[in-house]
Amino acid sequence: MKKGRRYNRQEIEIISKSAIGKSLNDTLNSELITIKDKEANKGGLGQLIEKYLFGMDNNSDSEPDFMPAGIELKVTPYKQIKGGKLSAKERLVLNIIDFETEYKNEFKSSHFWYKNSKIELLWYLWEPNKDKKDYVITHEKLFELAKSEDLNQIEKDWNTIINKIRQGKAHEISEADTMYLGACPKGANSKSLRTQPFSSIKAMQRAFCFKTSYMTQLVRKYIGDYSDVESILKNTKESFDEFINKVIDKYKNKTQKELMEELKIETKAKNVFSMIISRMFNVKSKLKETEEFQKANIIPKTIRVEENGKIKESMSFPSFSFEKILNTDFENSDLREELETTKYMFFIFKKENNEYVFKGIKLWNMPESIINSKVKDMYTKTQKVIAEGNIVNHIDKYGKRITNFPGMHDNGVCHVRPHGRNAKDTNLLPVKDKLTNATEYTKQCFWLNNSYIKEIISEFIK
């Protein structure tokens, strides 16, 4: 008979290893158990494995799944992407954050630590159009926070989240505030709100989670090939922040020419600033592809400020599918996901006496209040334009099509404009354009205004 939550550590490991190479259907067939369709549709694969592999009833208890072993069970998917690389399919959601109580604790006396300090991970390979009972468990790992090389950063992340609660800013928490441990939305929608102790403003319900970017690095480390992933923290015991600041201080206020000479770069390529940044950190690959930047989902961006203080370029996101935008609400959109989970490290080069000078960095993520107001408004307006087939407003005297998409002056933060190689680089329209009868249109993408970026890095422009 299955023990359910009373398995000890050794038994949990034995059962987990016995599941490797098998789907839930394989396990059920070997034990002459069947699941009714109605029951199978009630929960995710994790809940079915809890019940049929370990004999646990589904629960939302505050204790770890296995007591007294103190081990939480998590079943989590990964997928294969371009080039055969592996990637986590999603973040690993942990426990709901109780705003009213968790702030009273220290890290190792917290409910988060009690619930998640030991996690038995069961990984399965996700494939499209496959029944969840046919997904195969491929790997298992007992993940112990106390033994993790990432413990210090995870503790720092926990404190960042808790300090926002203590400051009465639970409503301003964003998953991008932190590096590895995030606070992700957890509720049916943005109206799933909770009270917080130090403010009358209700905050979106959130749960602790290991970010998708962090889970991807665990997948590659324990399942895939990790041999080609560079680390910027090799041969040092410094923290990420300490090391970054040391490097920046070394090169700050040097001209582009001085940096290229010191870092032995000889090129006239357009990506010279990207090359300079990588060489600063002594990495051969792109900085964004290093272990630490991938784990924390930090995207480096070079910002060039002209002598008059202006920034020429706005910041683009990938081109979007008109049909996908039309059929995806903002809460579930790729744009919200990116802004909610990504940090940007801006490397600022300011032109002085006709030479670009490296001024330093700004680590930034978009405030939740901006995401839920101006960005959301731009997104919903874009949906409306597509849905109504109202893409083209008019054609000017030069033959250029002027659209109804939100422009740079609409909200001061973000806008929509072309991202295609040329006008013939198009995507299909789900609704034919009324004015031109076009059934496809030049690829578009979302942009952050250059004026908004200037505000973000204002301390460097004086």
Secondary structure as UniProt FT lines:
FT   HELIX           4..6
FT   HELIX           9..19
FT   TURN            20..21
FT   HELIX           24..30
FT   TURN            31..32
FT   HELIX           37..40
FT   TURN            41..42
FT   HELIX           45..52
FT   TURN            67..70
FT   STRAND          71..80
FT   HELIX           82..84
FT   STRAND          86..88
FT   STRAND          92..96
FT   TURN            99..101
FT   HELIX           102..104
FT   HELIX           107..109
FT   HELIX           111..116
FT   STRAND          118..125
FT   TURN            128..129
FT   HELIX           132..134
FT   STRAND          136..144
FT   HELIX           145..147
FT   TURN            149..150
FT   HELIX           151..166
FT   TURN            167..168
FT   HELIX           170..172
FT   HELIX           175..177
FT   STRAND          181..185
FT   TURN            190..191
FT   STRAND          193..196
FT   TURN            197..198
FT   STRAND          199..204
FT   STRAND          206..210
FT   HELIX           212..222
FT   TURN            227..228
FT   TURN            232..235
FT   HELIX           240..251
FT   TURN            252..253
FT   HELIX           256..262
FT   TURN            263..264
FT   TURN            270..271
FT   HELIX           272..280
FT   TURN            281..282
FT   HELIX           287..289
FT   HELIX           291..296
FT   STRAND          298..305
FT   TURN            307..308
FT   STRAND          315..316
FT   HELIX           322..327
FT   HELIX           330..332
FT   HELIX           334..341
FT   STRAND          343..352
FT   TURN            353..354
FT   STRAND          355..364
FT   HELIX           368..370
FT   HELIX           371..375
FT   HELIX           376..387
FT   TURN            388..389
FT   STRAND          392..395
FT   TURN            397..398
FT   STRAND          401..403
FT   TURN            408..411
FT   STRAND          414..418
FT   TURN            423..424
FT   STRAND          426..428
FT   TURN            434..436
FT   STRAND          440..442
FT   STRAND          444..448
FT   HELIX           450..456
FT   HELIX           458..460
//
